[in-house]
Amino acid sequence: MSISLRGLCHARMSFGFHIPPAPHGADLSRTGVEMQHTRSARLGFATSAVDIFGPSGSRAARRHPRRDPDPQAHPQALAATPPAPADPATPPAATPPAIPAQDEWATTFEGMTPAQVKDALDNSRKWETRAKANHPKAEKYDQFLAGLTGGTDPATPPDPAKLTTDLTAAQRGEREAKVENAILRLAPGAEANANSLIDSRSFMAKIESLDLDPSAPDFAAKVTAEIQGAITANPSLKSAAPIGVGVVVPGEGNTPANTPDLDARIAAATKAGDIQTAMALKSQKLHTASK
């Protein structure tokens, strides 16, 4: 590398290098080549002396962060300063220890005398024994309910079709019970035997075919009309006259009347299935024949 005399002098002035002066009478003509490129030599020296990768020129050293008197003008100088340590995080608050639970027996019988504690324990044992004794009965009751409900599981939804069928059957049974009750209540007023009417399949089939509504206002009138029509078609459905039962005392005037159609009435009652009336008529006939 060729360094001119002028470049060395400039370096001495810029960086404080001590370069001794040339001896008196020295031939400086040999440095003519170097003198032709004084600026290039100066710049090259300054660059190589300070930073080979830094900017060229005589002010390169002044721009160095460690030599710059004004660090605020160059933020890169501040970046080299290590950051201040952060404040330590606040430790979490300590969880207080759990309060131990009190003794259950101490709180249950607190303030009670030994006699009261004994009574409470005896009462508890009594109810426990009763519960164990009632357990089989409770199981039987559950089975009974299962039989009433068809054994369906409460968790299983019911079948709508089956519910409709059961409801229809229940309504039909309720209507039949109300019709039979009306026959028992209205038959004596029509001089008919209520039991014979209910036992008569033809009469009950006709009543069922009418599909009478027990809640209708003319329900009683319709049932009475059907009863009267039945006894007109079958006189055996009429109620028998009350028969006097007792000992015949001569001279007291209580001799039973002679009934020439007694056999016919017995036959009609037997045919209608009215066993009670037939037996009563037979007793009356036997009593008449024994006089």
Buried (B, 14 or more C-beta within 10 A) or exposed (E): EEBBBBBBBBBEEBEEEEEEEEEEEEEEEEBEEBBEBBEEBBBBBBBEBBBEEEEEBBEBBEBEEEEBEEBEEEEEBEEEEEEEEEEEEEEEEEEEEEEEEEEEEEEEBEEEEEEEEEEEEEEEEEEEEEEEEEEEEEEEEEEEEEEEEEEEEEEEEEEEEEEEEBEEEEEEEEBBEBBBEBBEEBBEEBEBBBBBBBBBEEBBEEBEEEEBEBEEEEBBEBBBEBBBEBBEEBEBBBBBEEEEEEEEEEEEEEEEEEBEEBEEBBBBBBEBBBEEBBEBBBEBBEBBEEE
